[in-house]
Amino acid sequence: MERRRGIRSLIPTGTLAESEELIQEVPLDRISPSPFQPRTDWNEETLAELVASVRTHGILQPLAVRRTDTGYQLIAGERRLRAARQIGMERVPVVVRTATDREMLELALVENLQREDINPMEEAEAYQRLMAEFNLTQEQIAERVARSRPTVANSLRLLNLPEEMRMSLRRGESNGGHGKALAGIKDEKLRRRLWRRVVRKGLSVRETEAAANKLLGRDVPRGTSAPGPQLDPNLQDLLARLRDHLGSKIRLKPRARGRGGTIQIDYTDDEDLDRISGAILG
């Protein structure tokens, strides 16, 4: 028989409907993994640290599960489940919830994003799955996972990179910022040349962006105006914030004596223009 403990769930309710508030202890072998887990790569070192902690202190935060015909299916807590199995625990604390397939994928994605336990390709693939299987738009995904729409759009662009570059992102040789800069280069030879420099020399994201701009013939440094008088520090700060918000190269050209000016925003293709428009218009 399942044993219950008089402790309220530590898992935030979020969008999931809570079917039982009390934490229960259930047999570990009755819990099946989630088919909606976005993570495919697991850090064995950090998992070993969790195993040591669970062995000493037990599982402090219950797993979230939903009922199935044969037992339970995991919603959140994959690492704790793996640690419990390595230790050989017979029973684990859970909180039972009612969740749709879409909610399971959303919650697993949010949990991993909050803990930074997911690589850029896993994130992009989870967004793609939400769009393909549940017909969500980029705006709807952004709202559900607490990301901006440009962030979701940039993430999805990584799926168009060649396989070896996607694998580089999975291995941690480069990150999402590098991937975004590489995705903006359509010439495959130029893109591959820059990617090799990123991996070989360990270029930072800013260095990669600068190199990408140079390869594309856009050699005016990001965050500065075209050749001309030095910008006022306040305008420089504004320009930097605009650049960070839009994720694009921006030029600011003030007219003499404070009589207005122009802002020029570069984009690489129609998709990039759509992304920038979304960031500006909301």
Secondary structure by P-SEA (a helix, b strand, c coil): cccccccccccccccccccccbbbbccccccccccccccccccaaaaaaaaaaaaaccccbbbbbbbcccbbbbcccaaaaaaaaaacccbbbbbbbbbcaaaaaaaaaaaaaaaccccaaaaaaaaaaaaacccccaaaaaaaacccaaaaaaaaacccccaaaaaaaaaccccaaaaaaaaacccaaaaaaaaaaaaaccccaaaaaaaaaaaaccccccccccccccccaaaaaaaaaaaaaacbbbbbbbccccccbbbbbbbccaaaaaaaaaaaac
